[in-house]
Amino acid sequence: MRLTVIGTGYVGAVHAACMAEIGHDVLGVDIDADRIAALTRGTPPFFEPGLSEMLMRAVDKGRLRFTTSPVEAARFADTHFVCVGTPQHPDSGAADLSYVEAAVDGLAPCLSGTGYERVLVVGKSTVPVGTADRLAARLRATAPSAEVVWNPEFLREGCAVQDTLCPERIVVGARSEHAEARLREIYAPLLEAGTPFLATDPATAELVKVASNSFLATKISFINAMAEICEATGADVLTLAEAMGRDSRIGPRFLAPGLGFGGSCLPKDIRAFTARAEELGLARSVAFLRQVDEINTRQRLRTVDLAERLLGGSFTDRAVAVLGAAFKPGSDDVRDSPALVVADAVRRRGAQVRVHDPEAIDNARAAYPALQFALDVAKACERADLVLHLTEWPQYRDLDPSALATVVRSPVLVDARNTLDPESWRSAGWSLHALGRPGPG
């Protein structure tokens, strides 16, 4: 089958490469000529495990190519996936839909005269409920044969290829049997492998994504709120989380106490969901999401405050090493990275900060030019008065605490992700601290 993917950022590039991988002929579309040129060479615009190899394979086989022309896209296929970003609006918490609207408006006038009787515009972007119907009304003026379908993505950065090829579910919100059948045909290889297919209306499909992200964010903030209570009472939040997670009704996933969530999805999605609910006159129904956001933001400040206390109440002229810049391991994405927010807050309070990350140094340097960066852990930790572990890369779990103790000025560590082995660090002479855990060292 032939299809286009409009927008070749994170979601679009992954979706295009994976659709080519399962046998479709795909045309990627973007207004960024430099990005199109790089993708044509098989080079993705970001780090994602497994994507580069898949992209190169699809390009070499001729199953995937790229263009900046919406006219070419309209002529190429009758199914167009819209995968552009929906960032937070600069003036509010609402989603900025200008990129989605521009993508649809750019495609619509090109759809006439292509010879296709029926055209599908399939949204994968995360949008407020009601967006699909509004876009459908826009399309009717210039492309009456086009139908808007919503097919939300559920990608985790660092696992996006796996999540696309082996998803836990495929949700399609459509208003016609033709549209549903077309999406079933596109995803046939995944459905044959056992992936559940949930057919619904566009509004429900839109809500599935934002409701899921809101629930996950709530779970993370809940356990971090418990960490504050544990500190006040001498309890251990890790043991609490383990005991709660063994309840089959709750489960252990996303009950990881620590620095909290960041990235391009959870923070802006819960704010956009709150804003949309307020537009609908339902602010009270999602009022708790403001608390979820507040707890998450507070974790960053609590980490900075803990670090300052460990340095005797002042960062001035102290050297702090930061392990991690990406918002999560397996990614070079630094958008709303808790690690970098903490690192910059420490710098602004007077510390000399050096940051290490296995993949995100270039993006971090561009976003936070005032920070210092190191290409290896030892250099980042050289003569440090304090080490902050802020992104849970597996490389950091494999560090030799004894060797690192010979590099720092003072072997004091804040494990803000609760993923390092306390005993191995303590036995090497380190004083290890974490939010929600009892006692120093």
C-alpha positions as CSV (number, residue, x, y, z in Angstrom):
1,M,0.0,0.0,0.0
2,R,1.0,3.6,-0.5
3,L,0.7,6.2,2.2
4,T,2.3,9.5,3.2
5,V,3.5,10.7,6.6
6,I,3.3,14.5,7.0
7,G,5.8,15.7,9.6
8,T,9.1,13.9,10.0
9,G,9.9,14.8,13.6
10,Y,10.0,12.1,16.3
11,V,6.6,10.5,15.7
12,G,6.6,11.0,11.9
13,A,10.1,9.6,11.3
14,V,9.5,6.6,13.4
15,H,6.1,5.9,11.9
16,A,7.3,6.3,8.3
17,A,10.3,4.0,8.8
18,C,8.1,1.4,10.6
19,M,5.4,1.5,7.9
20,A,8.0,0.9,5.3
21,E,9.5,-1.9,7.4
22,I,6.1,-3.8,7.4
23,G,5.9,-3.5,3.6
24,H,4.2,-0.2,2.6
25,D,5.6,2.3,0.2
26,V,5.9,5.5,2.2
27,L,6.5,9.2,1.3
28,G,7.6,11.4,4.2
29,V,6.7,15.1,3.9
30,D,8.1,18.0,5.8
31,I,8.7,21.8,5.2
32,D,12.2,21.5,6.6
33,A,14.4,21.0,3.6
34,D,17.5,20.2,5.7
35,R,15.7,17.5,7.6
36,I,14.4,16.0,4.4
37,A,17.9,15.9,2.9
38,A,19.2,14.2,6.0
39,L,16.4,11.6,6.0
40,T,17.0,10.9,2.4
41,R,20.5,10.0,3.3
42,G,19.1,7.7,6.0
43,T,20.1,9.9,8.9
44,P,17.4,10.5,11.5
45,P,17.2,14.0,13.2
46,F,17.4,12.5,16.7
47,F,18.7,9.5,18.6
48,E,16.3,6.6,18.9
49,P,17.6,3.0,19.3
50,G,17.1,0.9,16.1
51,L,15.7,3.8,14.0
52,S,18.8,4.6,12.1
53,E,19.3,1.1,10.8
54,M,15.6,0.7,9.9
55,L,15.6,4.0,8.1
56,M,18.6,3.2,6.1
57,R,17.2,-0.2,5.1
58,A,13.9,1.3,4.0
59,V,15.6,4.1,1.9
60,D,18.0,1.6,0.3
61,K,15.1,-0.7,-0.6
62,G,13.2,2.2,-2.2
63,R,10.2,1.8,0.1
64,L,10.8,5.1,1.8
65,R,11.5,8.5,0.3
66,F,11.0,12.1,1.3
67,T,9.7,15.4,-0.2
68,T,8.8,18.9,0.8
69,S,5.9,19.0,-1.8
70,P,2.3,18.6,-0.6
71,V,1.3,18.3,-4.3
72,E,3.6,15.3,-4.6
73,A,2.1,13.9,-1.4
74,A,-1.5,14.3,-2.6
75,R,-0.7,12.5,-5.9
76,F,1.3,9.7,-4.2
77,A,-1.4,8.2,-2.0
78,D,-5.0,8.4,-0.7
79,T,-4.0,8.0,3.0
80,H,-2.1,10.7,4.8
81,F,-0.8,10.4,8.4
82,V,-0.5,13.8,10.1
83,C,2.4,13.5,12.7
84,V,3.3,17.1,13.4
85,G,3.9,18.5,16.9
86,T,1.4,20.1,19.2
87,P,3.6,22.0,21.7
88,Q,2.3,23.9,24.6
89,H,0.9,27.3,23.6
90,P,3.4,30.1,24.7
91,D,0.6,32.1,26.3
92,S,-1.3,29.3,28.1
93,G,-1.3,25.6,29.0
94,A,-3.4,24.8,25.9
95,A,-2.0,22.8,23.0
96,D,-0.8,24.9,20.0
97,L,-2.6,23.3,17.0
98,S,-1.0,25.7,14.4
99,Y,1.2,22.9,13.0
100,V,-1.7,20.5,12.7
101,E,-3.8,23.1,11.0
102,A,-1.0,24.2,8.7
103,A,-0.4,20.5,7.6
104,V,-4.1,19.9,6.8
105,D,-4.5,23.3,5.1
106,G,-1.4,22.7,3.0
107,L,-2.6,19.3,1.9
108,A,-6.3,20.1,1.3
109,P,-6.1,22.2,-1.9
110,C,-3.8,19.6,-3.5
111,L,-6.3,16.8,-3.1
112,S,-8.6,17.7,-6.0
113,G,-7.8,16.2,-9.4
114,T,-5.6,13.4,-8.0
115,G,-8.0,10.6,-9.2
116,Y,-8.7,9.2,-5.7
117,E,-12.4,8.8,-4.9
118,R,-11.9,8.9,-1.2
119,V,-9.0,10.3,0.8
120,L,-8.2,9.7,4.5
121,V,-6.4,12.2,6.6
122,V,-5.3,10.3,9.7
123,G,-4.2,12.2,12.7
124,K,-1.6,10.7,15.0
125,S,-0.7,14.0,16.8
126,T,-1.8,14.4,20.4
127,V,-4.7,16.9,20.3
128,P,-7.5,18.2,22.4
129,V,-10.8,16.3,22.1
130,G,-12.9,17.8,19.3
131,T,-9.9,18.6,17.0
132,A,-10.8,15.9,14.5
133,D,-14.3,17.2,14.0
134,R,-13.0,20.7,13.6
135,L,-10.4,19.7,11.1
136,A,-13.1,17.7,9.2
137,A,-15.2,20.9,8.9
138,R,-12.1,22.8,7.5
139,L,-11.4,20.1,5.0
140,R,-15.0,20.0,3.6
141,A,-14.6,23.4,2.1
142,T,-11.8,22.4,-0.3
143,A,-11.7,18.6,-0.1
144,P,-15.2,17.2,0.3
145,S,-14.0,13.6,-0.5
146,A,-11.6,13.6,2.5
147,E,-12.4,12.0,5.8
148,V,-10.6,12.8,9.1
149,V,-9.7,9.7,11.2
150,W,-7.8,9.8,14.5
151,N,-5.2,7.1,15.3
152,P,-3.2,8.3,18.3
153,E,0.4,7.2,18.9
154,F,1.5,5.6,22.1
155,L,5.3,5.8,21.7
156,R,7.8,5.9,24.5
157,E,11.1,7.6,23.6
158,G,13.8,5.0,23.7
159,C,11.3,2.3,22.8
160,A,9.5,3.9,19.8
161,V,10.4,1.4,17.2
162,Q,9.3,-1.5,19.3
163,D,6.2,0.3,20.4
164,T,5.3,0.9,16.7
165,L,6.0,-2.6,15.5
166,C,4.6,-4.4,18.5
167,P,2.1,-2.0,20.1
168,E,-0.1,-2.9,23.0
169,R,-3.1,-1.6,21.1
170,I,-4.1,0.3,18.0
171,V,-6.9,2.8,18.5
172,V,-8.8,4.2,15.4
173,G,-11.5,6.8,15.7
174,A,-13.4,6.8,12.4
175,R,-17.0,7.6,11.2
176,S,-17.1,5.2,8.3
177,E,-16.7,1.6,7.6
178,H,-14.4,2.5,4.7
179,A,-12.0,4.3,7.0
180,E,-11.9,1.6,9.6
181,A,-11.3,-1.1,6.9
182,R,-8.5,1.0,5.4
183,L,-6.7,1.3,8.7
184,R,-7.1,-2.4,9.4
185,E,-5.5,-3.1,6.0
186,I,-2.6,-0.8,6.7
187,Y,-2.0,-2.4,10.1
188,A,-2.7,-5.9,8.9
189,P,0.8,-7.3,9.7
190,L,0.5,-6.1,13.3
191,L,-3.0,-7.3,13.7
192,E,-2.0,-10.8,12.4
193,A,0.6,-10.8,15.2
194,G,-2.1,-10.4,17.8
195,T,-2.2,-6.6,18.4
196,P,-5.7,-5.6,19.6
197,F,-7.6,-3.1,17.3
198,L,-10.0,-0.8,19.0
199,A,-12.5,0.9,16.7
200,T,-14.3,4.0,18.1
201,D,-15.3,7.5,17.2
202,P,-12.7,10.3,16.7
203,A,-13.5,12.0,20.1
204,T,-12.9,8.9,22.1
205,A,-9.7,8.2,20.1
206,E,-8.4,11.6,20.9
207,L,-9.2,11.2,24.6
208,V,-7.5,7.8,24.9
209,K,-4.1,9.4,24.5
210,V,-4.5,12.4,26.8
211,A,-6.3,10.3,29.4
212,S,-3.6,7.6,29.4
213,N,-0.8,10.2,29.8
214,S,-2.7,12.0,32.5
215,F,-3.1,8.7,34.4
216,L,0.6,7.8,34.1
217,A,1.6,11.3,35.3
218,T,-0.8,11.0,38.2
219,K,0.8,7.7,39.2
220,I,4.3,9.2,39.1
221,S,3.3,12.2,41.1
222,F,1.4,10.1,43.6
223,I,4.5,8.1,44.6
224,N,6.5,11.3,44.8
225,A,4.0,12.8,47.1
226,M,4.4,9.6,49.2
227,A,8.1,10.3,49.2
228,E,7.6,13.6,51.0
229,I,5.5,11.8,53.6
230,C,8.2,9.1,54.0
231,E,10.8,11.8,54.7
232,A,8.6,13.3,57.4
233,T,8.0,10.0,59.1
234,G,11.2,8.1,58.6
235,A,9.6,5.6,56.2
236,D,11.3,4.2,53.0
237,V,9.5,5.1,49.7
238,L,11.2,2.4,47.8
239,T,9.9,-0.3,50.0
240,L,6.5,1.4,50.0
241,A,6.5,1.5,46.2
242,E,7.4,-2.2,46.0
243,A,4.7,-3.2,48.4
244,M,2.1,-1.2,46.6
245,G,3.2,-2.5,43.2
246,R,2.7,-6.1,44.3
247,D,-1.0,-5.3,44.4
248,S,-2.3,-6.5,41.1
249,R,-4.8,-3.7,41.0
250,I,-2.0,-1.2,41.1
251,G,1.1,-2.8,39.5
252,P,4.7,-1.6,39.8
253,R,5.1,0.4,36.6
254,F,5.3,4.1,36.9
255,L,5.7,3.8,40.7
256,A,9.3,4.9,40.6
257,P,9.9,7.7,43.1
258,G,12.5,10.3,42.2
259,L,13.0,13.4,40.1
260,G,9.7,13.1,38.3
261,F,8.6,13.2,34.6
262,G,9.6,15.6,31.8
263,G,10.0,15.4,28.1
264,S,7.7,16.6,25.3
265,C,4.6,14.6,26.2
266,L,3.5,14.2,29.8
267,P,4.0,17.8,31.1
268,K,2.4,19.5,28.1
269,D,-0.3,16.9,27.7
270,I,-1.7,17.2,31.2
271,R,-1.7,21.0,30.9
272,A,-3.5,20.8,27.5
273,F,-6.0,18.4,28.9
274,T,-6.7,20.7,31.8
275,A,-7.1,23.7,29.5
276,R,-9.5,21.8,27.2
277,A,-11.6,20.6,30.2
278,E,-11.8,24.2,31.4
279,E,-13.0,25.3,27.9
280,L,-15.7,22.7,28.2
281,G,-16.8,24.0,31.6
282,L,-15.4,20.9,33.3
283,A,-12.5,22.4,35.3
284,R,-13.5,20.6,38.5
285,S,-13.3,17.2,36.8
286,V,-9.6,17.5,36.2
287,A,-8.6,19.9,39.0
288,F,-6.3,17.1,40.4
289,L,-4.1,17.4,37.3
290,R,-2.9,20.8,38.5
291,Q,-1.8,19.1,41.7
292,V,-0.1,16.4,39.7
293,D,1.8,19.1,37.7
294,E,2.7,21.0,40.9
295,I,4.0,17.9,42.7
296,N,6.1,17.0,39.7
297,T,7.6,20.5,39.5
298,R,8.3,20.5,43.2
299,Q,10.4,17.4,43.0
300,R,13.0,19.4,41.0
301,L,13.1,22.1,43.6
302,R,13.3,19.6,46.4
303,T,16.3,18.0,44.7
304,V,18.1,21.3,44.5
305,D,17.3,22.1,48.1
306,L,18.7,18.7,49.2
307,A,21.8,19.3,47.3
308,E,22.3,22.7,48.8
309,R,21.8,21.3,52.4
310,L,24.5,18.7,51.7
311,L,26.9,21.5,50.7
312,G,26.4,23.3,54.0
313,G,23.7,25.6,52.8
314,S,25.5,27.3,49.9
315,F,26.5,26.4,46.3
316,T,28.8,29.3,46.0
317,D,32.2,28.3,44.6
318,R,31.3,24.6,44.9
319,A,31.8,22.1,42.1
320,V,28.8,19.9,41.2
321,A,28.8,17.0,38.8
322,V,25.6,16.1,37.0
323,L,25.1,12.7,35.6
324,G,22.4,12.9,32.9
325,A,20.9,15.6,30.6
326,A,18.3,13.8,28.6
327,F,14.8,13.7,30.1
328,K,15.0,9.9,30.1
329,P,17.5,7.2,29.2
330,G,17.5,5.9,25.6
331,S,16.9,9.4,24.2
332,D,18.8,12.6,23.3
333,D,15.6,14.7,24.0
334,V,16.2,17.5,26.5
335,R,12.8,19.1,26.2
336,D,11.5,19.9,29.7
337,S,14.3,17.7,31.1
338,P,14.2,17.6,34.9
339,A,17.9,16.9,34.9
340,L,18.8,20.1,33.1
341,V,16.3,22.2,35.1
342,V,18.0,21.0,38.3
343,A,21.5,21.5,36.8
344,D,20.7,25.1,35.7
345,A,19.1,25.9,39.1
346,V,22.2,24.7,40.9
347,R,24.3,26.9,38.5
348,R,22.2,29.9,39.1
349,R,22.6,29.5,42.9
350,G,26.4,29.8,42.5
351,A,27.8,26.4,41.7
352,Q,30.2,25.4,39.0
353,V,28.3,22.6,37.2
354,R,29.6,20.0,34.7
355,V,27.1,17.8,33.0
356,H,27.6,14.4,31.4
357,D,25.2,12.4,29.2
358,P,25.8,9.5,26.8
359,E,23.7,10.9,24.0
360,A,22.2,14.4,24.8
361,I,25.3,16.6,25.2
362,D,24.8,18.5,21.9
363,N,21.1,19.2,22.5
364,A,21.8,20.1,26.1
365,R,24.5,22.5,25.2
366,A,22.2,24.2,22.7
367,A,19.4,24.5,25.2
368,Y,21.6,25.5,28.2
369,P,24.8,27.2,26.9
370,A,25.7,28.6,30.4
371,L,26.3,25.0,31.7
372,Q,29.6,23.2,31.3
373,F,29.7,19.7,29.7
374,A,32.1,16.8,29.8
375,L,32.4,13.9,27.4
376,D,33.2,11.3,30.1
377,V,32.0,10.7,33.6
378,A,35.4,11.1,35.2
379,K,35.9,14.5,33.7
380,A,32.5,15.6,34.8
381,C,33.2,14.5,38.4
382,E,36.8,15.8,38.6
383,R,37.2,17.6,42.0
384,A,33.4,17.7,42.5
385,D,32.0,18.5,45.9
386,L,28.8,16.7,45.1
387,V,27.5,14.4,42.4
388,L,23.9,14.5,41.2
389,H,22.5,11.4,39.5
390,L,19.6,12.8,37.5
391,T,19.0,10.6,34.4
392,E,18.9,6.8,35.0
393,W,21.1,5.7,32.1
394,P,22.3,2.1,32.5
395,Q,25.9,3.3,32.1
396,Y,25.6,5.0,35.4
397,R,24.5,1.9,37.2
398,D,27.6,0.2,35.9
399,L,30.0,2.8,37.3
400,D,32.8,1.8,39.7
401,P,32.1,3.7,42.9
402,S,35.6,3.1,44.2
403,A,37.3,4.5,41.0
404,L,35.0,7.5,41.0
405,A,35.8,8.2,44.6
406,T,39.4,8.9,43.7
407,V,38.3,11.6,41.2
408,V,35.9,13.7,43.3
409,R,36.9,16.1,46.1
410,S,34.1,14.8,48.3
411,P,32.3,11.5,47.8
412,V,28.7,12.7,48.3
413,L,26.0,11.6,45.9
414,V,22.3,12.4,45.4
415,D,20.6,9.5,43.6
416,A,17.6,11.4,42.4
417,R,16.4,8.4,40.4
418,N,16.7,5.7,43.1
419,T,18.4,3.3,40.6
420,L,21.9,3.0,42.0
421,D,22.9,0.3,44.4
422,P,23.3,2.0,47.7
423,E,25.4,-0.7,49.3
424,S,28.1,-0.7,46.6
425,W,28.4,3.1,46.8
426,R,28.4,3.2,50.6
427,S,31.0,0.4,50.9
428,A,33.2,2.5,48.6
429,G,33.0,5.4,51.0
430,W,30.2,7.4,49.5
431,S,27.5,9.2,51.4
432,L,24.4,8.5,49.3
433,H,21.2,10.4,49.7
434,A,17.8,10.2,48.0
435,L,14.4,11.8,48.3
436,G,12.0,9.7,50.4
437,R,14.6,7.5,51.9
438,P,15.7,7.5,55.5
439,G,19.0,8.6,56.9
440,P,22.2,10.0,55.4
441,G,24.7,7.9,53.6
